[in-house]
Amino acid sequence: MDHNLATRLNNIAPFHVMELAKMAADLEAQGRHIIHMGIGEPDFTAPQVVIDAASKAMADGRLQYTSALGVPALREAIAQHYLRTYGLTIPASRIIVTAGASAALLLACAALVEPGAEVLMPDPCYPCNRHFVAAFEGKAVLVESGPAERFQLSDQMVGQHWGDATKGVLLASPSNPTGTSIAVDELAKIIATVKSHGGFTIVDEIYQGLSYDAAPVSALSLDDDVVIINSFSKYFNMTGWRLGWLVVPERIVPQLEKLAQNLFICASSVAQHAAIACFSSEALAIYEERKAEFKRRRDYIVPALIALGFDVPVMPDGAFYVYADCSRFSDDADEFTRSLLQEAGVVIVPGLDFGASGARRYVRISYATSMDNLKEAVKRISHYLQG
């Protein structure tokens, strides 16, 4: 019965990205051709070598529960990934395989967020982050972060907003929705400030593999006490496989294991056995080709949007998003995106999902679609704006 629902549901807002996706599906059912630049999902799927590994795991009957921490061979493969990519020696014992980055964030918040605890994060940020905190009776404190800060928290902002109830920060680099990263020296300062207050730092690095303008630097290279979130969804193109991981300090692994055992039992065994193949030379070569294609798309769409009249105040250096100011065309980004979908058949999403500041002027545009689709979308948007 509805009156028995928990009051915490009042703190969970609808996800407008998904609402627009439903609207688009309705239009497609009517025969309309829709170009999707809304949901943050690669248009690529897992390479054949990964699919073959999944098939073999099923054929071999490797379908039972795994350890709550993950298949040992996968944890070791992830550890080798940190050595190969970042030059970091991370023991496999510190790696916990999860049912997607969402499960990783839930486990981290379950372990670190006390009732009433405040967690600082930038506004704009991925909307589910504040809901993960709210799910454990914490309070997400969104700090307005504009173009001057690359839409990220700065050390100065963390110091200014740290209060008696503040217990930590939740960052993402590169970020959804902005595609921007935190400068390494700034991130080091933030971590040091948080540590001086006895707080925790959670860094979402699910888009680290899609960093275009410089070699990615994991926060693990700055401090061993940070909690790292990562995923097979974005760089590894495995969204529906629901597989991610945590890297945590050794001392809290037993506590995270206990939580994982109770909340999830384990991540999908098939997905885990398949993901080991992600680190094969064959798969990695494919991922790097796809990364280059994402960069090519970025280098097309950003100038094209500016030519259309959008303001792109910060060049995205990672992920597959552009955070663009549409205030030249409308004072209501939500209405603008709905109208664009109805009239032009192009899905982009309003800043409303990502925070209060700039919600009515910014839109997030995903370029995780083909170059042909991007070019057609630009034509349609141009026609719409001239109409």
LOVO-413325 format. One line per field, with one value per residue (C-alpha): residue in three letters; x, y, z. Coordinates in Angstrom, 3 decimals. Example, Ala and Ser with C-alpha at 12.3 -4.5 7.8 and 13.67 -1.06 7.14 Angstrom:
BEGIN
res c(ala  ser)
u c(12.300  13.670)
v c(-4.500  -1.060)
w c(7.800  7.140)
END
This chain:
BEGIN
res c(met  asp  his  asn  leu  ala  thr  arg  leu  asn  asn  ile  ala  pro  phe  his  val  met  glu  leu  ala  lys  met  ala  ala  asp  leu  glu  ala  gln  gly  arg  his  ile  ile  his  met  gly  ile  gly  glu  pro  asp  phe  thr  ala  pro  gln  val  val  ile  asp  ala  ala  ser  lys  ala  met  ala  asp  gly  arg  leu  gln  tyr  thr  ser  ala  leu  gly  val  pro  ala  leu  arg  glu  ala  ile  ala  gln  his  tyr  leu  arg  thr  tyr  gly  leu  thr  ile  pro  ala  ser  arg  ile  ile  val  thr  ala  gly  ala  ser  ala  ala  leu  leu  leu  ala  cys  ala  ala  leu  val  glu  pro  gly  ala  glu  val  leu  met  pro  asp  pro  cys  tyr  pro  cys  asn  arg  his  phe  val  ala  ala  phe  glu  gly  lys  ala  val  leu  val  glu  ser  gly  pro  ala  glu  arg  phe  gln  leu  ser  asp  gln  met  val  gly  gln  his  trp  gly  asp  ala  thr  lys  gly  val  leu  leu  ala  ser  pro  ser  asn  pro  thr  gly  thr  ser  ile  ala  val  asp  glu  leu  ala  lys  ile  ile  ala  thr  val  lys  ser  his  gly  gly  phe  thr  ile  val  asp  glu  ile  tyr  gln  gly  leu  ser  tyr  asp  ala  ala  pro  val  ser  ala  leu  ser  leu  asp  asp  asp  val  val  ile  ile  asn  ser  phe  ser  lys  tyr  phe  asn  met  thr  gly  trp  arg  leu  gly  trp  leu  val  val  pro  glu  arg  ile  val  pro  gln  leu  glu  lys  leu  ala  gln  asn  leu  phe  ile  cys  ala  ser  ser  val  ala  gln  his  ala  ala  ile  ala  cys  phe  ser  ser  glu  ala  leu  ala  ile  tyr  glu  glu  arg  lys  ala  glu  phe  lys  arg  arg  arg  asp  tyr  ile  val  pro  ala  leu  ile  ala  leu  gly  phe  asp  val  pro  val  met  pro  asp  gly  ala  phe  tyr  val  tyr  ala  asp  cys  ser  arg  phe  ser  asp  asp  ala  asp  glu  phe  thr  arg  ser  leu  leu  gln  glu  ala  gly  val  val  ile  val  pro  gly  leu  asp  phe  gly  ala  ser  gly  ala  arg  arg  tyr  val  arg  ile  ser  tyr  ala  thr  ser  met  asp  asn  leu  lys  glu  ala  val  lys  arg  ile  ser  his  tyr  leu  gln  gly)
u c(0.000  1.292  1.051  3.652  6.324  9.481  9.737  13.251  11.581  10.679  14.404  14.713  13.919  12.829  15.584  14.660  17.078  14.903  11.695  12.959  13.978  10.381  9.080  11.501  10.368  6.750  7.692  9.645  6.570  4.725  7.284  9.494  13.265  14.918  18.606  19.600  22.123  20.699  21.547  25.223  25.811  28.462  27.029  29.720  29.165  31.543  34.215  33.776  36.578  34.588  31.372  33.236  34.547  30.979  29.807  32.625  31.846  28.227  29.182  31.594  28.881  30.716  27.422  27.519  27.898  31.388  33.129  31.473  34.786  34.822  36.514  40.220  41.417  39.388  40.618  44.186  43.499  42.232  45.342  47.516  45.441  46.494  50.131  49.997  47.914  48.995  52.223  50.579  51.082  47.642  47.241  44.306  43.219  42.168  39.886  36.202  34.184  30.639  27.351  28.172  29.558  26.140  26.640  30.159  28.805  26.091  28.651  30.952  28.128  26.817  30.260  31.104  27.927  26.390  22.814  22.978  26.454  27.029  28.922  30.208  29.885  29.852  26.741  26.434  27.069  25.622  22.189  22.347  25.366  23.251  20.638  23.212  24.069  20.385  19.706  21.843  20.264  23.139  22.824  24.426  25.640  25.901  28.403  27.844  30.722  30.905  33.130  35.900  36.264  35.649  32.344  34.333  35.043  38.206  40.234  39.175  35.498  35.945  37.575  34.851  31.973  33.387  31.260  30.784  28.500  30.703  32.242  33.597  33.519  32.274  34.012  34.022  36.916  36.128  32.623  29.116  27.520  30.400  33.151  35.685  38.473  39.955  43.541  45.917  47.449  43.990  42.795  45.859  45.008  41.390  42.411  44.874  42.261  39.661  42.205  43.152  39.513  39.450  37.036  36.732  37.272  35.361  36.465  34.382  36.811  34.458  35.379  39.141  39.724  38.128  40.568  41.568  43.994  46.436  47.343  44.846  46.018  44.188  43.609  45.262  48.586  47.956  46.813  46.220  43.251  40.936  38.027  37.935  34.863  35.263  33.213  33.207  30.346  32.024  35.566  34.895  31.460  29.608  26.720  24.107  26.520  26.344  29.924  32.173  34.763  35.993  39.560  39.659  42.232  43.139  41.855  38.229  38.013  36.493  33.757  32.959  32.973  30.419  28.192  28.561  27.679  24.465  23.381  24.399  25.935  28.109  28.249  27.146  29.448  29.105  29.943  32.980  34.429  33.797  35.419  38.770  38.999  38.654  42.321  43.535  45.720  43.040  40.321  42.545  43.463  39.760  39.055  41.825  40.427  37.017  38.504  40.071  36.656  35.070  37.742  37.049  33.377  34.145  36.349  33.466  30.500  31.960  32.822  29.514  27.526  29.404  28.678  24.982  25.060  25.498  28.082  30.513  32.418  34.732  36.137  35.339  38.528  36.946  33.826  31.420  29.459  29.289  27.759  26.415  24.655  21.402  20.237  20.630  17.637  15.550  15.324  14.087  16.419  13.820  11.249  13.947  14.915  11.280  10.559  13.712  12.677  9.134  10.035  13.443  13.611  16.849  17.259  19.458  18.831  18.410  20.676  17.726  18.936  22.395  21.788  20.141  22.786  22.513  19.634  17.636  20.475  22.604  21.973  24.007  24.709  26.095  28.226  28.110  26.520  27.786  29.360  26.546  24.019  25.954  26.016  22.306  21.551  23.442  21.377  18.139  19.063  20.104  16.753  14.907  16.720  16.045  12.400)
v c(0.000  3.460  4.882  2.325  3.606  4.937  8.711  8.583  8.226  11.900  12.661  10.807  12.912  11.487  10.993  13.342  11.590  8.501  10.516  11.944  8.457  7.313  10.243  9.350  5.718  6.840  8.924  6.026  3.809  6.340  5.863  8.890  8.609  9.819  10.610  9.751  12.091  11.772  8.616  8.169  4.829  3.889  2.930  0.248  -3.144  -5.669  -6.970  -10.476  -11.818  -10.768  -12.267  -15.489  -15.567  -15.225  -18.044  -20.290  -19.557  -20.566  -23.662  -24.680  -24.233  -21.459  -19.993  -20.424  -17.714  -16.277  -14.763  -11.513  -9.827  -11.161  -13.840  -13.899  -13.923  -10.797  -8.978  -9.800  -8.625  -5.298  -5.007  -5.542  -2.898  -0.334  -1.330  -1.183  2.005  4.088  2.466  1.708  -1.467  -2.148  -5.517  -7.523  -7.902  -4.217  -4.665  -5.538  -6.490  -5.114  -5.229  -2.082  1.230  1.871  -1.065  0.173  3.597  2.024  -0.109  2.873  5.029  2.199  1.905  5.597  7.692  8.024  9.327  13.120  13.161  15.775  14.882  17.640  17.272  19.712  21.197  19.969  16.267  12.846  12.906  9.403  10.405  12.536  9.793  7.193  9.442  10.039  6.294  5.993  9.001  11.317  14.754  15.649  19.246  20.469  23.291  25.531  24.952  26.976  27.255  28.925  25.681  23.492  22.542  20.723  21.241  23.129  22.826  26.343  25.413  22.287  24.351  27.001  24.539  22.058  22.168  20.270  17.727  17.270  13.816  13.603  14.473  12.584  13.561  12.354  12.909  13.012  14.066  13.315  15.653  17.940  15.668  17.707  16.444  17.833  19.017  16.625  19.242  20.485  16.957  16.382  19.507  18.418  14.987  16.538  18.988  16.268  14.071  16.906  16.976  13.204  12.800  10.402  10.993  8.935  9.433  8.105  7.230  5.366  7.666  7.626  5.359  7.999  10.856  12.574  15.417  13.964  10.631  9.780  9.982  7.943  9.498  6.343  7.831  10.731  8.904  5.277  6.133  7.331  5.105  4.576  3.688  2.218  0.299  -1.893  0.161  3.088  2.458  -1.291  -0.866  -3.292  -1.223  -3.969  -6.491  -4.570  -4.909  -2.494  -2.388  -0.610  -0.004  0.592  0.673  -2.834  -2.260  -1.774  -4.678  -7.050  -4.520  -4.030  -7.805  -8.191  -5.565  -7.100  -10.562  -9.242  -6.732  -8.392  -11.833  -11.285  -9.698  -11.718  -14.712  -14.770  -11.062  -11.530  -14.410  -12.490  -9.311  -11.021  -10.956  -7.151  -6.985  -9.140  -7.411  -8.018  -6.301  -3.428  -2.605  -2.365  -0.155  2.240  2.490  3.280  5.873  7.578  7.558  9.213  11.920  12.417  12.881  15.359  17.362  17.552  18.225  20.949  23.371  22.474  23.382  26.658  27.456  26.834  29.421  27.288  28.404  25.660  27.411  24.485  22.050  18.529  16.507  13.128  10.945  11.581  14.636  18.321  20.655  23.495  26.757  27.091  30.374  32.165  30.149  29.628  30.559  27.051  24.208  21.593  23.057  23.538  19.839  18.687  20.992  19.897  16.264  16.864  19.151  17.904  14.341  14.898  13.831  15.948  16.418  19.484  20.510  19.937  16.423  17.503  20.197  23.547  25.933  26.411  23.939  26.243  27.260  24.162  21.007  17.816  16.446  12.927  12.199  8.438  7.903  7.572  10.453  10.188  10.658  13.624  15.331  14.700  15.987  19.213  19.694  19.087  21.409  24.109  23.820  23.879  27.017  28.793  27.757)
w c(0.000  -0.921  2.590  3.717  1.331  2.976  3.275  1.794  -1.607  -1.333  -1.706  -5.022  -8.091  -11.456  -14.025  -16.892  -19.256  -19.016  -19.386  -22.667  -23.745  -23.191  -25.230  -28.013  -27.940  -28.338  -31.385  -32.874  -32.393  -34.540  -37.316  -36.612  -37.069  -33.869  -33.367  -29.803  -28.199  -24.705  -22.787  -21.958  -23.584  -26.163  -29.529  -29.666  -28.059  -26.564  -28.999  -30.335  -28.144  -25.066  -26.411  -27.173  -23.599  -22.300  -24.565  -23.400  -19.748  -20.330  -22.319  -19.563  -16.926  -15.064  -13.898  -10.124  -7.526  -7.310  -4.318  -3.260  -4.045  -7.592  -9.679  -8.682  -12.300  -13.064  -9.969  -11.013  -14.581  -13.232  -11.048  -14.124  -15.929  -13.299  -13.710  -17.508  -17.812  -14.823  -13.668  -10.308  -8.314  -6.848  -5.117  -6.451  -2.826  -2.864  -5.865  -5.429  -8.500  -8.408  -10.301  -12.234  -10.994  -9.428  -7.056  -6.353  -5.371  -3.235  -1.397  -0.879  0.460  2.649  4.221  4.564  4.838  8.298  8.774  8.614  7.089  4.402  1.233  -1.053  -4.807  -7.715  -9.244  -12.020  -11.421  -12.216  -10.519  -9.091  -6.980  -4.671  -4.509  -3.495  -0.550  0.266  0.225  3.367  5.076  4.164  2.601  -0.712  -0.663  -4.246  -4.658  -7.665  -10.071  -13.259  -16.320  -14.300  -12.309  -15.366  -13.672  -10.986  -7.297  -6.449  -3.278  -2.299  -2.696  -0.572  2.173  2.052  2.223  4.720  7.858  11.105  9.409  6.316  6.089  2.559  -1.128  -4.166  -7.393  -10.983  -13.372  -16.264  -15.360  -16.459  -17.647  -18.620  -19.952  -17.963  -15.712  -12.516  -12.946  -11.209  -8.929  -7.920  -7.206  -5.020  -3.023  -2.594  -1.344  1.119  2.427  2.877  4.628  6.984  8.100  8.599  5.702  2.783  -0.937  -3.487  -7.087  -9.960  -12.770  -15.092  -18.004  -17.348  -20.326  -22.548  -21.867  -25.105  -24.518  -22.008  -20.482  -17.727  -14.118  -11.497  -8.085  -6.719  -7.796  -5.384  -2.262  -1.304  0.902  -1.859  -2.859  -6.617  -8.663  -12.134  -14.655  -17.733  -19.196  -20.911  -22.206  -22.347  -24.022  -21.706  -20.314  -20.116  -18.622  -15.308  -14.176  -12.332  -9.588  -6.492  -5.376  -1.630  1.171  2.279  5.809  4.742  2.264  4.883  5.636  1.949  1.463  4.249  2.631  -0.825  0.495  2.003  -0.623  -3.907  -3.192  -6.268  -9.689  -12.722  -13.071  -16.874  -17.143  -14.899  -16.898  -20.127  -18.809  -18.352  -22.154  -22.110  -21.170  -24.047  -26.634  -29.261  -27.243  -26.088  -29.692  -30.528  -27.516  -28.503  -32.043  -30.606  -28.285  -31.304  -32.969  -29.939  -30.085  -33.802  -33.022  -30.243  -32.558  -35.034  -32.753  -30.520  -33.366  -35.066  -31.949  -31.590  -35.239  -34.546  -31.777  -28.665  -26.137  -25.096  -22.306  -21.513  -24.055  -22.823  -22.481  -21.754  -21.715  -24.640  -23.539  -24.361  -21.764  -23.865  -23.016  -24.984  -23.405  -26.727  -27.929  -24.794  -21.128  -20.301  -21.308  -20.364  -22.727  -25.377  -25.328  -25.461  -28.379  -30.202  -29.806  -31.039  -33.938  -35.063  -33.802  -31.868  -28.235  -25.977  -22.263  -20.037  -17.181  -14.852  -14.042  -13.017  -10.422  -9.752  -11.050  -14.782  -14.990  -17.241  -19.529  -20.083  -22.077  -22.181  -25.632  -25.999  -29.057  -28.457  -31.841  -35.388  -37.289  -39.837  -37.045  -35.648  -39.026  -39.569  -36.052  -36.766  -39.945  -38.076  -35.205  -37.672  -39.467  -36.128  -34.965  -38.245  -38.197)
END
